[in-house]
Amino acid sequence: MNSQLIRSVMIMIYILGILSLVTFILFGVDKRRAVKHRWRISEGTLLIFSLFGGIGGLLGMICFHHKTRKWKFRILVPLFAVLDAMLIVFLLYMSSYYPAEDLATGHYSEIVLDGGNHAQFGNYGTQRGDGAAKITVQEQQERTVEEIESFFGQ
């Protein structure tokens, strides 16, 4: 995945977050208007915003105790929230499969410790995708320290 596509994924996640915030606010405004017997936001508008701002809609229903008796809202808004959360998790999961150098700008360096693996770097166990290490944990950690010291010019 190239950096432009990763940025697009992040923009989509930000848009979902903004829509959730807007939906939350809409639920609060509509509740306040209902209490004051003023002009209301239509149920259709609240549901449309909840489609892509379901997390905010669900939080709005809970925080403002609004539309909690309407069956459409009791079923659709939590469903939209789950779908939105699944979409966010999917986007984050898919974007994690691509190399970090696609995101790097300017100068950077990458150091590969031949024979080492990801799990030995911090003693936190085997990770998905780790190959078998050909050097010991001690060797890998010593070489890591050497590379860091070399990077900082010590």
VEXBA-304074 format. One record per residue (C-alpha): x, y, z; residue in one letter. Coordinates in steps of 0.1 Angstrom, whole numbers, plus 2048, in hexadecimal, padded with zeros to 3 digits. Each point is the difference from the previous one (the first is absolute). Last residue first. Layout:
N
XYZA...
***
This chain:
154
9208468D0Q7F380F7E0G7DB7FF807F7FA7E77E4F81F7EC80CS7F17FE823E7DF7F37F2I8127E77EAE8157F381DE7E17FD816V7EE7EC7E5T81F7EA7FCR8007F9826E7DA7F97FFQ8047E87E3Q81D7ED80FE7EE7FD822Q7E17F37EFV8147E67EET8077FF7DBI7EF7ED7E4K7DD80B809A7E37ED7F1A7E98167EBG7E8818810D7E08057EBG7E87FF81ER81480981FQ8147E9816T80680C823G804822811Y825800807N8058227F0G8137FA7E0F7FE7DB802Q7DD7FE7F3A8088157E1H81B7E97F3N8257FD7FEG8167ED7E8G80C81E7EDD7F9820813L7F18177E6V805825804I7EA8197EFE8098247FAS7EB81F7FDY8038207EBH7E28137F4G7DE7F2802T7F77DE80EA7DD7F37FCL8077E67E6D81F7F8814E7E97F381BA7F87E07ECP7DC7F67FAY7EC7E7813Y7F681A81BS7E98117E6S7EA7E27FEM7FB7FE826Y7F9825803L7E68007E4L7F07E080EF7FF80E823V7F08207F3I7E67ED7EBL7F87E981EM7FA81F816A7E980F7E5D7ED7DF7FDL7FC7FD826V7F4824803A7E87FB7E2F7F17E2812L7FE814820P7ED81C7EDV7EA7E87EDL7F07EB81BI7F781881CR7FD81D7E7F7E57EE7EBK7EF7F381FW7FB82380FK8027FF826R82480B802T7FC81E7E9K813815819H80E7F7822H81981D7FAF81F7EC809C7F37DE7F3I7F080C7E0M81D8177F9G8197E4806L7EE7EB7E7L7FF81C7E7G824808805G80A7DC7F9I7E87FE7E3G80F81E7EEG7FF7F17DDF7DC7F2802L7F981681ES80081F7EAF7E47F07EAI7ED7F5820L80182380FL7F580F7DFT7E47E77FCG7F4806824E7FC8257F7S81181B814I7E7811816R7EF822801W7FA80A824R7EE7F081EH81C80B818K8077DB80AV7FE7F57DCA81881C7F5R8197F481BR7FD7DC7F4K80580B7DCD81F814808V80F7E3814G7F87E77E4F80F8187E6L820804816I8057DA801F7FB7FF7DAT81981B7FAV81A7EE816L7F97DF7EES8048127DFL82180E80BI80C7DE80AG7F57F07DFL81181C7EDI8207FA814Y7FF7DA7F7I7FB8097DCM81D818801I8167E580FM7F77E87E4V80881B7E6S821807811R8087DA7FCI7F68027DCL81781D7F9Q81C7EF813S8007E27E9N7F17DF809M
***
